[in-house]
Amino acid sequence: MTSEFTIALHALVFLNHHDKTMTSDEIAVNVCTNPARVRKVLSKLKKADLLETREGSRDGGYRFHHKSESVTLLMVYQALHERIISNSWHSGSMDIGCLISSNMAAIMDDIVLELDEACRNKLSEITIKDVNDKIFGKRGIEV
């Protein structure tokens, strides 16, 4: 998981809880990061229609406009266009005459794909409402 997912989830739960339009500066203060970083992440959520924007210096900003129980964490992750689990490096080499070295990359790729699918399945079970309820002590899914 990346920090973009953390920023996205935090911002959506924050916007859902406050149920109003908020600026990237207001969101960034609560997320504890730079407003430009927040805008970069929220632009992806906007493209995925997970939030709406309003222009204007007085009433401009971002607003969560869905029912919180209808937005899953998988939808949030998919909006970011990233894999949950990835393998950026492979050990071994196909050029070495060793079964372990020549097969380890493919084995690791399979493991990573299985882990990614398991994570996607879990994220599809958790909603923005579940996270909000967990924060505020209401009974819901274990997050």
Buried (B, 14 or more C-beta within 10 A) or exposed (E): BBEBBEBBBBBBBBBBBBEEBBBBEBBBBBBEBEBEBBBEBBBBBBEBEBBBBEEEEEEEBBBBEBEBEEBBBBBBBBBBEEBBBEBEEEEBEEEEEEEEBBEBBEEBEEEBBEBBEEBBEEBBEBBBBBBBBBEEEEEBEEE
